[in-house]
Amino acid sequence: MGRRLSCLPPRVAKLDVSVAALPPKEADRFYLSIEWRKLVASLIRTRGRRCERCGKTHEDDGGSVKLIGDHKVERKDGGAELDPANIELLCARAGGNGRPRADGGRGGCHAAKTAQARAQRMATVYRPGPRG
């Protein structure tokens, strides 16, 4: 007992995945459209160049905040694509002069909001059913 057969070599070689590169991220064509770009530019002009979550207006280097137009209810969840009421302007990078988020970080509200929405979607999609 406890002895292993050593006369047969493994039939499947180990695969080194450390050299595998992820495919480059491709932008959704919708976000490259003229309609979307005009809407976001219009919202920045009317609402001001500041993050609507943390209030950030400047990056760490003193430059203007980089804003991303983000759907409050995401398109894949049925949110209206070009409705200004469904769009919020969120800062793209961490740091700067924004108020601290709930997790203690500053700035980077777009990434934080997107991660939160993804987690909620996954919890809904993969909710375990009753056992029995």
CNS distance restraints for C-alpha pairs under 8 A (distance, minus, plus):
assign (resid  16 and name CA) (resid  20 and name CA) 7.92 0.50 0.50
assign (resid  27 and name CA) (resid  31 and name CA) 7.05 0.50 0.50
assign (resid  27 and name CA) (resid  32 and name CA) 7.45 0.50 0.50
assign (resid  28 and name CA) (resid  32 and name CA) 7.07 0.50 0.50
assign (resid  29 and name CA) (resid  33 and name CA) 6.47 0.50 0.50
assign (resid  30 and name CA) (resid  36 and name CA) 7.06 0.50 0.50
assign (resid  31 and name CA) (resid  36 and name CA) 5.96 0.50 0.50
assign (resid  31 and name CA) (resid  37 and name CA) 7.24 0.50 0.50
assign (resid  32 and name CA) (resid  36 and name CA) 7.03 0.50 0.50
assign (resid  32 and name CA) (resid  37 and name CA) 6.99 0.50 0.50
assign (resid  33 and name CA) (resid  37 and name CA) 6.37 0.50 0.50
assign (resid  34 and name CA) (resid  38 and name CA) 6.00 0.50 0.50
assign (resid  35 and name CA) (resid  39 and name CA) 6.17 0.50 0.50
assign (resid  35 and name CA) (resid  82 and name CA) 7.97 0.50 0.50
assign (resid  36 and name CA) (resid  40 and name CA) 6.26 0.50 0.50
assign (resid  36 and name CA) (resid  82 and name CA) 6.97 0.50 0.50
assign (resid  37 and name CA) (resid  41 and name CA) 6.16 0.50 0.50
assign (resid  38 and name CA) (resid  42 and name CA) 6.04 0.50 0.50
assign (resid  39 and name CA) (resid  43 and name CA) 6.19 0.50 0.50
assign (resid  39 and name CA) (resid  82 and name CA) 7.36 0.50 0.50
assign (resid  39 and name CA) (resid  84 and name CA) 7.61 0.50 0.50
assign (resid  40 and name CA) (resid  44 and name CA) 6.23 0.50 0.50
assign (resid  40 and name CA) (resid  68 and name CA) 7.96 0.50 0.50
assign (resid  40 and name CA) (resid  69 and name CA) 5.79 0.50 0.50
assign (resid  41 and name CA) (resid  45 and name CA) 6.30 0.50 0.50
assign (resid  42 and name CA) (resid  46 and name CA) 6.22 0.50 0.50
assign (resid  43 and name CA) (resid  47 and name CA) 5.63 0.50 0.50
assign (resid  43 and name CA) (resid  48 and name CA) 7.54 0.50 0.50
assign (resid  43 and name CA) (resid  84 and name CA) 7.56 0.50 0.50
assign (resid  43 and name CA) (resid  89 and name CA) 7.90 0.50 0.50
assign (resid  44 and name CA) (resid  48 and name CA) 5.02 0.50 0.50
assign (resid  44 and name CA) (resid  49 and name CA) 5.44 0.50 0.50
assign (resid  44 and name CA) (resid  89 and name CA) 7.58 0.50 0.50
assign (resid  45 and name CA) (resid  49 and name CA) 7.30 0.50 0.50
assign (resid  49 and name CA) (resid  57 and name CA) 6.39 0.50 0.50
assign (resid  49 and name CA) (resid  64 and name CA) 7.71 0.50 0.50
assign (resid  49 and name CA) (resid  65 and name CA) 7.06 0.50 0.50
assign (resid  49 and name CA) (resid  67 and name CA) 7.49 0.50 0.50
assign (resid  50 and name CA) (resid  55 and name CA) 5.57 0.50 0.50
assign (resid  50 and name CA) (resid  56 and name CA) 5.41 0.50 0.50
assign (resid  50 and name CA) (resid  57 and name CA) 4.64 0.50 0.50
assign (resid  50 and name CA) (resid  65 and name CA) 6.82 0.50 0.50
assign (resid  50 and name CA) (resid  67 and name CA) 7.49 0.50 0.50
assign (resid  50 and name CA) (resid  89 and name CA) 7.38 0.50 0.50
assign (resid  50 and name CA) (resid  90 and name CA) 7.77 0.50 0.50
assign (resid  50 and name CA) (resid  91 and name CA) 7.61 0.50 0.50
assign (resid  51 and name CA) (resid  55 and name CA) 4.76 0.50 0.50
assign (resid  51 and name CA) (resid  56 and name CA) 5.11 0.50 0.50
assign (resid  51 and name CA) (resid  57 and name CA) 6.73 0.50 0.50
assign (resid  51 and name CA) (resid  65 and name CA) 7.81 0.50 0.50
assign (resid  51 and name CA) (resid  67 and name CA) 6.81 0.50 0.50
assign (resid  51 and name CA) (resid  89 and name CA) 5.60 0.50 0.50
assign (resid  51 and name CA) (resid  90 and name CA) 4.68 0.50 0.50
assign (resid  51 and name CA) (resid  91 and name CA) 5.19 0.50 0.50
assign (resid  51 and name CA) (resid  98 and name CA) 7.95 0.50 0.50
assign (resid  51 and name CA) (resid 109 and name CA) 7.89 0.50 0.50
assign (resid  52 and name CA) (resid  88 and name CA) 6.48 0.50 0.50
assign (resid  52 and name CA) (resid  89 and name CA) 5.62 0.50 0.50
assign (resid  52 and name CA) (resid  90 and name CA) 5.92 0.50 0.50
assign (resid  53 and name CA) (resid  90 and name CA) 6.57 0.50 0.50
assign (resid  53 and name CA) (resid 109 and name CA) 6.82 0.50 0.50
assign (resid  54 and name CA) (resid  98 and name CA) 5.02 0.50 0.50
assign (resid  54 and name CA) (resid  99 and name CA) 5.00 0.50 0.50
assign (resid  54 and name CA) (resid 100 and name CA) 7.10 0.50 0.50
assign (resid  54 and name CA) (resid 101 and name CA) 7.09 0.50 0.50
assign (resid  54 and name CA) (resid 106 and name CA) 7.76 0.50 0.50
assign (resid  54 and name CA) (resid 107 and name CA) 6.76 0.50 0.50
assign (resid  54 and name CA) (resid 109 and name CA) 7.40 0.50 0.50
assign (resid  55 and name CA) (resid  97 and name CA) 7.89 0.50 0.50
assign (resid  55 and name CA) (resid  98 and name CA) 5.35 0.50 0.50
assign (resid  55 and name CA) (resid  99 and name CA) 6.61 0.50 0.50
assign (resid  56 and name CA) (resid  65 and name CA) 6.77 0.50 0.50
assign (resid  56 and name CA) (resid  91 and name CA) 7.05 0.50 0.50
assign (resid  56 and name CA) (resid  96 and name CA) 6.66 0.50 0.50
assign (resid  56 and name CA) (resid  97 and name CA) 5.25 0.50 0.50
assign (resid  56 and name CA) (resid  98 and name CA) 3.88 0.50 0.50
assign (resid  56 and name CA) (resid  99 and name CA) 7.14 0.50 0.50
assign (resid  56 and name CA) (resid 107 and name CA) 6.78 0.50 0.50
assign (resid  57 and name CA) (resid  64 and name CA) 6.11 0.50 0.50
assign (resid  57 and name CA) (resid  65 and name CA) 5.10 0.50 0.50
assign (resid  57 and name CA) (resid  96 and name CA) 7.76 0.50 0.50
assign (resid  57 and name CA) (resid  97 and name CA) 6.70 0.50 0.50
assign (resid  57 and name CA) (resid  98 and name CA) 7.23 0.50 0.50
assign (resid  58 and name CA) (resid  62 and name CA) 5.57 0.50 0.50
assign (resid  58 and name CA) (resid  63 and name CA) 5.53 0.50 0.50
assign (resid  58 and name CA) (resid  64 and name CA) 4.63 0.50 0.50
assign (resid  58 and name CA) (resid  65 and name CA) 4.61 0.50 0.50
assign (resid  58 and name CA) (resid  96 and name CA) 5.65 0.50 0.50
assign (resid  58 and name CA) (resid  97 and name CA) 6.02 0.50 0.50
assign (resid  59 and name CA) (resid  63 and name CA) 5.40 0.50 0.50
assign (resid  59 and name CA) (resid  64 and name CA) 6.10 0.50 0.50
assign (resid  59 and name CA) (resid  65 and name CA) 5.34 0.50 0.50
assign (resid  59 and name CA) (resid  66 and name CA) 7.84 0.50 0.50
assign (resid  59 and name CA) (resid  93 and name CA) 7.86 0.50 0.50
assign (resid  59 and name CA) (resid  95 and name CA) 6.59 0.50 0.50
assign (resid  59 and name CA) (resid  96 and name CA) 4.22 0.50 0.50
assign (resid  59 and name CA) (resid  97 and name CA) 6.87 0.50 0.50
assign (resid  60 and name CA) (resid  95 and name CA) 6.08 0.50 0.50
assign (resid  60 and name CA) (resid  96 and name CA) 4.43 0.50 0.50
assign (resid  60 and name CA) (resid  97 and name CA) 7.42 0.50 0.50
assign (resid  61 and name CA) (resid  96 and name CA) 7.94 0.50 0.50
assign (resid  62 and name CA) (resid  96 and name CA) 7.98 0.50 0.50
assign (resid  65 and name CA) (resid  91 and name CA) 6.54 0.50 0.50
assign (resid  65 and name CA) (resid  92 and name CA) 7.95 0.50 0.50
assign (resid  66 and name CA) (resid  91 and name CA) 5.77 0.50 0.50
assign (resid  66 and name CA) (resid  92 and name CA) 5.74 0.50 0.50
assign (resid  66 and name CA) (resid  93 and name CA) 7.17 0.50 0.50
assign (resid  67 and name CA) (resid  89 and name CA) 5.92 0.50 0.50
assign (resid  67 and name CA) (resid  90 and name CA) 5.35 0.50 0.50
assign (resid  67 and name CA) (resid  91 and name CA) 4.60 0.50 0.50
assign (resid  67 and name CA) (resid  92 and name CA) 5.73 0.50 0.50
assign (resid  68 and name CA) (resid  89 and name CA) 5.60 0.50 0.50
assign (resid  68 and name CA) (resid  90 and name CA) 5.32 0.50 0.50
assign (resid  68 and name CA) (resid  91 and name CA) 6.26 0.50 0.50
assign (resid  68 and name CA) (resid  92 and name CA) 6.25 0.50 0.50
assign (resid  68 and name CA) (resid 110 and name CA) 7.06 0.50 0.50
assign (resid  69 and name CA) (resid  87 and name CA) 6.12 0.50 0.50
assign (resid  69 and name CA) (resid  88 and name CA) 5.76 0.50 0.50
assign (resid  69 and name CA) (resid  89 and name CA) 4.74 0.50 0.50
assign (resid  69 and name CA) (resid  90 and name CA) 6.47 0.50 0.50
assign (resid  70 and name CA) (resid  74 and name CA) 7.95 0.50 0.50
assign (resid  70 and name CA) (resid  87 and name CA) 5.37 0.50 0.50
assign (resid  70 and name CA) (resid  88 and name CA) 5.31 0.50 0.50
assign (resid  70 and name CA) (resid  89 and name CA) 6.16 0.50 0.50
assign (resid  70 and name CA) (resid  90 and name CA) 6.74 0.50 0.50
assign (resid  70 and name CA) (resid 110 and name CA) 7.29 0.50 0.50
assign (resid  71 and name CA) (resid  75 and name CA) 7.07 0.50 0.50
assign (resid  71 and name CA) (resid  79 and name CA) 7.10 0.50 0.50
assign (resid  71 and name CA) (resid  81 and name CA) 7.56 0.50 0.50
assign (resid  71 and name CA) (resid  86 and name CA) 5.50 0.50 0.50
assign (resid  71 and name CA) (resid  87 and name CA) 4.59 0.50 0.50
assign (resid  71 and name CA) (resid  88 and name CA) 6.38 0.50 0.50
assign (resid  72 and name CA) (resid  79 and name CA) 7.50 0.50 0.50
assign (resid  72 and name CA) (resid  86 and name CA) 5.22 0.50 0.50
assign (resid  72 and name CA) (resid  87 and name CA) 5.76 0.50 0.50
assign (resid  72 and name CA) (resid  88 and name CA) 6.47 0.50 0.50
assign (resid  73 and name CA) (resid  77 and name CA) 6.43 0.50 0.50
assign (resid  73 and name CA) (resid  78 and name CA) 6.97 0.50 0.50
assign (resid  73 and name CA) (resid  79 and name CA) 4.60 0.50 0.50
assign (resid  73 and name CA) (resid  80 and name CA) 7.58 0.50 0.50
assign (resid  73 and name CA) (resid  86 and name CA) 6.54 0.50 0.50
assign (resid  74 and name CA) (resid  78 and name CA) 6.55 0.50 0.50
assign (resid  74 and name CA) (resid  79 and name CA) 5.10 0.50 0.50
assign (resid  74 and name CA) (resid  80 and name CA) 7.97 0.50 0.50
assign (resid  75 and name CA) (resid  79 and name CA) 4.58 0.50 0.50
assign (resid  75 and name CA) (resid  80 and name CA) 6.49 0.50 0.50
assign (resid  75 and name CA) (resid  81 and name CA) 6.21 0.50 0.50
assign (resid  79 and name CA) (resid  86 and name CA) 7.08 0.50 0.50
assign (resid  80 and name CA) (resid  86 and name CA) 6.47 0.50 0.50
assign (resid  81 and name CA) (resid  86 and name CA) 7.73 0.50 0.50
assign (resid  82 and name CA) (resid  86 and name CA) 7.71 0.50 0.50
assign (resid  82 and name CA) (resid  87 and name CA) 7.91 0.50 0.50
assign (resid  83 and name CA) (resid  87 and name CA) 6.86 0.50 0.50
assign (resid  84 and name CA) (resid  88 and name CA) 7.97 0.50 0.50
assign (resid  90 and name CA) (resid 108 and name CA) 7.80 0.50 0.50
assign (resid  90 and name CA) (resid 109 and name CA) 5.69 0.50 0.50
assign (resid  90 and name CA) (resid 110 and name CA) 5.22 0.50 0.50
assign (resid  91 and name CA) (resid 107 and name CA) 6.12 0.50 0.50
assign (resid  91 and name CA) (resid 108 and name CA) 5.52 0.50 0.50
assign (resid  91 and name CA) (resid 109 and name CA) 5.45 0.50 0.50
assign (resid  91 and name CA) (resid 110 and name CA) 5.86 0.50 0.50
assign (resid  92 and name CA) (resid 107 and name CA) 7.33 0.50 0.50
assign (resid  92 and name CA) (resid 108 and name CA) 4.98 0.50 0.50
assign (resid  92 and name CA) (resid 109 and name CA) 6.51 0.50 0.50
assign (resid  92 and name CA) (resid 110 and name CA) 5.51 0.50 0.50
assign (resid  92 and name CA) (resid 111 and name CA) 6.98 0.50 0.50
assign (resid  93 and name CA) (resid 107 and name CA) 5.98 0.50 0.50
assign (resid  93 and name CA) (resid 108 and name CA) 4.35 0.50 0.50
assign (resid  93 and name CA) (resid 109 and name CA) 7.68 0.50 0.50
assign (resid  94 and name CA) (resid 105 and name CA) 7.47 0.50 0.50
assign (resid  94 and name CA) (resid 106 and name CA) 5.76 0.50 0.50
assign (resid  94 and name CA) (resid 107 and name CA) 4.19 0.50 0.50
assign (resid  94 and name CA) (resid 108 and name CA) 4.11 0.50 0.50
assign (resid  94 and name CA) (resid 109 and name CA) 7.70 0.50 0.50
assign (resid  95 and name CA) (resid 105 and name CA) 7.72 0.50 0.50
assign (resid  95 and name CA) (resid 106 and name CA) 5.13 0.50 0.50
assign (resid  95 and name CA) (resid 107 and name CA) 5.15 0.50 0.50
assign (resid  95 and name CA) (resid 108 and name CA) 7.28 0.50 0.50
assign (resid  96 and name CA) (resid 106 and name CA) 7.03 0.50 0.50
assign (resid  96 and name CA) (resid 107 and name CA) 6.53 0.50 0.50
assign (resid  97 and name CA) (resid 106 and name CA) 7.58 0.50 0.50
assign (resid  97 and name CA) (resid 107 and name CA) 7.73 0.50 0.50
assign (resid  98 and name CA) (resid 106 and name CA) 5.67 0.50 0.50
assign (resid  98 and name CA) (resid 107 and name CA) 5.59 0.50 0.50
assign (resid  99 and name CA) (resid 106 and name CA) 6.11 0.50 0.50
assign (resid  99 and name CA) (resid 107 and name CA) 7.55 0.50 0.50
assign (resid 100 and name CA) (resid 104 and name CA) 5.28 0.50 0.50
assign (resid 100 and name CA) (resid 105 and name CA) 5.45 0.50 0.50
assign (resid 100 and name CA) (resid 106 and name CA) 4.67 0.50 0.50
assign (resid 100 and name CA) (resid 107 and name CA) 7.46 0.50 0.50
assign (resid 101 and name CA) (resid 105 and name CA) 5.45 0.50 0.50
assign (resid 101 and name CA) (resid 106 and name CA) 5.93 0.50 0.50
assign (resid 101 and name CA) (resid 107 and name CA) 7.58 0.50 0.50
assign (resid 108 and name CA) (resid 112 and name CA) 6.45 0.50 0.50
assign (resid 109 and name CA) (resid 113 and name CA) 5.94 0.50 0.50
assign (resid 110 and name CA) (resid 114 and name CA) 6.08 0.50 0.50
assign (resid 111 and name CA) (resid 115 and name CA) 6.09 0.50 0.50
assign (resid 112 and name CA) (resid 116 and name CA) 6.20 0.50 0.50
assign (resid 113 and name CA) (resid 117 and name CA) 6.18 0.50 0.50
assign (resid 114 and name CA) (resid 118 and name CA) 6.12 0.50 0.50
assign (resid 115 and name CA) (resid 119 and name CA) 6.14 0.50 0.50
assign (resid 116 and name CA) (resid 120 and name CA) 6.25 0.50 0.50
assign (resid 117 and name CA) (resid 121 and name CA) 6.15 0.50 0.50
assign (resid 118 and name CA) (resid 122 and name CA) 6.12 0.50 0.50
assign (resid 119 and name CA) (resid 123 and name CA) 6.10 0.50 0.50
assign (resid 120 and name CA) (resid 124 and name CA) 6.30 0.50 0.50
assign (resid 121 and name CA) (resid 125 and name CA) 6.14 0.50 0.50
assign (resid 122 and name CA) (resid 126 and name CA) 5.76 0.50 0.50
assign (resid 122 and name CA) (resid 127 and name CA) 7.93 0.50 0.50
assign (resid 123 and name CA) (resid 127 and name CA) 5.55 0.50 0.50
